[in-house]
Amino acid sequence: MIYRTAATMVIASALWATCSPVHATTWHLQNVSFDDLTPVSGSFEYDATTGIYSNWNINVLTGIGSLSAYTYQPGGMSMAFAHGPTWVDITAVPGIDGRLLRLQFSTGLSEAGGVIPVAVGTSLEIVNQDLRTIVAGSVAAVPEPGTWALFGLGLAVVAGAARKRRAIARMTMVGSAP
């Protein structure tokens, strides 16, 4: 009986996980800076299933030369061109400074989250004819709340099954005592 209940819960959880919609993972830039010491901050979403980058909001402060402050955001002000899980180009709409922000990562982004270093020297920003490269930083993500909820549900099922098993074992011992 215990095994049937536990097996039913495991199968139901697996079906729920496979049928629930896949959501993009939110990645946050951490300690990212250019060679002119200009910091870069913000976040973006990446859906590893579809390979789509979305909801980027990346802030670059004023740098040297014509490198003015700028916020890369979707919705007409910039576009993202994905080159897979290890590389994305975010460009300003043509006519707005001719800006390009390229982010490359040392390993591919996934739904698992974690901390992934930004590829130093190949990640860059170009504004008109000025170029600056990223010299430090990483991106980090934690699993979505739904992942934690599913993990908690699994723990609860295992704890409940163990508790029921102990209760049955105690009842069996009491019933078999002389």
Buried (B, 14 or more C-beta within 10 A) or exposed (E): EEEEEBEEBEEEBEEEEEEEEEBBBBBBBBEBBBBBEBBBBBBBBBBBEEEEBBBBEBBBBEBEEEBEEBEBBBEEEBBBEBEEBBBBBBBBEEEEBBBBBBBBBEEEBEBEBBEBBBBBEBBBBBBEEBBBBBBBBBBBBBBBEBBEEBEEBEEEBEEBBEEBEEEEEEEEEEEEEE
